Amino acid sequence: MSLVETDDVEGAESISLHQRILSDIREKILSGAWAPGHRIPFEHELTAHYNCSRMTVNKALSQLAKAGLIERRRRSGSFVRQPQSQAAVLELHDIRIEVEALGLPYRYERLERLRRRSSAEDRALLGLSASGPVLALEGLHFAGERPFALEQRLINLSAVAEAGEVEFIDIAPGPWLIGRVPWSEAEHRIRAMAADDTVADALDIDPGAPCLVVERRTWSAEHPVTHVRFIYPAESHTLVARFTPSQG
């Protein structure tokens, strides 16, 4: 079974196999080439096609399933499913997949990038005990022509020095960090807010409109990596979490 034509090798070194598999399958689904109910090639077929480990394929398929693009059935394989309108699950994920799961084209636009010495507020947000270099980023995630979420992020450059050399124009900082920094712990905080003038202008909503705010901090081996604040128009976003009873 042929999945995609062989891509040009030039420039491919910078794209992980994981991201390439995600992009290839996502394009097939969103373009309509693979209709709902279409069976995705089996893991061993994808492993052979991409010349990669089964773990890499499994990771990509799991991420697509969590985004609602495919359905995985035990012993039967994976199948294209209808995108669901509910989106964010409290996991580290790529907003691009969340948007495209809604059947809409995704775009990221960087609004601001500033490298600086951490302020007292920066240290409180990141959980830093001492001053150090940070990268402050602000950007917009779009779903079609509409703003989907405003992202305000701090990156601890003492933990991720190479981030200071990245412009984050062609890629949002979230997937870049997930692909390069093994995170060991994450914390989410969820709250509501009324949009001030700045947020309202960015999200193209009325000042005072209700917004859903998801704040996240991540650590790698006890070192603070990033603090990010996602601000969503409340009327268009739902958080969904599934859990089981705790043991003991």
Solvent accessible surface area in square Angstrom, and as a share of the most:
residue,aa,sasa,rsa
1,M,142,0.63
2,S,96,0.62
3,L,6,0.03
4,V,30,0.17
5,E,147,0.66
6,T,123,0.72
7,D,64,0.33
8,D,121,0.63
9,V,112,0.64
10,E,165,0.74
11,G,49,0.48
12,A,36,0.28
13,E,142,0.63
14,S,89,0.57
15,I,98,0.50
16,S,57,0.37
17,L,69,0.34
18,H,24,0.11
19,Q,51,0.23
20,R,62,0.23
21,I,0,0.00
22,L,1,0.00
23,S,45,0.29
24,D,15,0.08
25,I,0,0.00
26,R,12,0.04
27,E,117,0.53
28,K,52,0.22
29,I,15,0.08
30,L,68,0.34
31,S,81,0.52
32,G,51,0.49
33,A,65,0.51
34,W,21,0.07
35,A,56,0.43
36,P,77,0.48
37,G,47,0.45
38,H,64,0.29
39,R,65,0.24
40,I,0,0.00
41,P,5,0.03
42,F,73,0.30
43,E,28,0.12
44,H,109,0.48
45,E,51,0.23
46,L,1,0.00
47,T,32,0.19
48,A,81,0.63
49,H,75,0.33
50,Y,11,0.04
51,N,137,0.70
52,C,20,0.12
53,S,62,0.40
54,R,139,0.51
55,M,158,0.70
56,T,34,0.20
57,V,0,0.00
58,N,59,0.30
59,K,109,0.46
60,A,0,0.00
61,L,3,0.01
62,S,33,0.21
63,Q,37,0.16
64,L,0,0.00
65,A,29,0.22
66,K,132,0.56
67,A,22,0.17
68,G,6,0.05
69,L,0,0.00
70,I,1,0.01
71,E,67,0.30
72,R,85,0.31
73,R,108,0.39
74,R,208,0.76
75,R,215,0.79
76,S,51,0.33
77,G,18,0.17
78,S,8,0.05
79,F,29,0.12
80,V,6,0.04
81,R,78,0.29
82,Q,120,0.53
83,P,51,0.32
84,Q,83,0.37
85,S,99,0.64
86,Q,107,0.47
87,A,21,0.16
88,A,5,0.04
89,V,55,0.31
90,L,61,0.30
91,E,67,0.30
92,L,34,0.17
93,H,49,0.22
94,D,13,0.07
95,I,9,0.04
96,R,97,0.36
97,I,5,0.02
98,E,11,0.05
99,V,0,0.00
100,E,11,0.05
101,A,4,0.03
102,L,50,0.25
103,G,46,0.44
104,L,75,0.37
105,P,93,0.59
106,Y,36,0.14
107,R,113,0.41
108,Y,27,0.10
109,E,68,0.31
110,R,74,0.27
111,L,73,0.36
112,E,94,0.42
113,R,62,0.23
114,L,85,0.42
115,R,122,0.45
116,R,86,0.31
117,R,156,0.57
118,S,7,0.05
119,S,51,0.33
120,A,72,0.56
121,E,120,0.54
122,D,4,0.02
123,R,66,0.24
124,A,76,0.59
125,L,43,0.21
126,L,1,0.01
127,G,42,0.41
128,L,34,0.17
129,S,122,0.79
130,A,68,0.52
131,S,53,0.34
132,G,7,0.06
133,P,40,0.25
134,V,0,0.00
135,L,0,0.00
136,A,13,0.10
137,L,7,0.04
138,E,39,0.17
139,G,0,0.00
140,L,11,0.06
141,H,4,0.02
142,F,18,0.07
143,A,11,0.08
144,G,18,0.17
145,E,157,0.71
146,R,125,0.46
147,P,18,0.11
148,F,16,0.06
149,A,0,0.00
150,L,1,0.01
151,E,3,0.02
152,Q,43,0.19
153,R,8,0.03
154,L,13,0.06
155,I,0,0.00
156,N,7,0.04
157,L,6,0.03
158,S,84,0.54
159,A,42,0.33
160,V,2,0.01
161,A,69,0.54
162,E,91,0.41
163,A,0,0.00
164,G,6,0.06
165,E,136,0.61
166,V,35,0.20
167,E,88,0.40
168,F,2,0.01
169,I,100,0.51
170,D,145,0.75
171,I,68,0.35
172,A,5,0.04
173,P,0,0.00
174,G,10,0.09
175,P,22,0.14
176,W,14,0.05
177,L,10,0.05
178,I,61,0.31
179,G,58,0.56
180,R,120,0.44
181,V,19,0.11
182,P,109,0.69
183,W,121,0.42
184,S,73,0.47
185,E,104,0.47
186,A,35,0.27
187,E,52,0.23
188,H,53,0.24
189,R,148,0.54
190,I,81,0.41
191,R,108,0.39
192,A,85,0.66
193,M,46,0.20
194,A,65,0.50
195,A,4,0.03
196,D,78,0.40
197,D,105,0.54
198,T,91,0.53
199,V,7,0.04
200,A,4,0.03
201,D,120,0.62
202,A,20,0.15
203,L,0,0.00
204,D,86,0.44
205,I,31,0.16
206,D,107,0.55
207,P,90,0.56
208,G,48,0.46
209,A,25,0.19
210,P,91,0.57
211,C,1,0.01
212,L,33,0.16
213,V,0,0.00
214,V,8,0.05
215,E,22,0.10
216,R,15,0.06
217,R,50,0.18
218,T,10,0.06
219,W,41,0.14
220,S,19,0.12
221,A,73,0.56
222,E,157,0.70
223,H,114,0.51
224,P,19,0.12
225,V,4,0.03
226,T,6,0.03
227,H,11,0.05
228,V,0,0.00
229,R,49,0.18
230,F,12,0.05
231,I,3,0.02
232,Y,7,0.03
233,P,10,0.06
234,A,38,0.29
235,E,162,0.73
236,S,73,0.47
237,H,18,0.08
238,T,64,0.37
239,L,43,0.21
240,V,52,0.30
241,A,59,0.46
242,R,236,0.86
243,F,175,0.73
244,T,112,0.65
245,P,113,0.71
246,S,108,0.69
247,Q,166,0.74
248,G,128,1.23
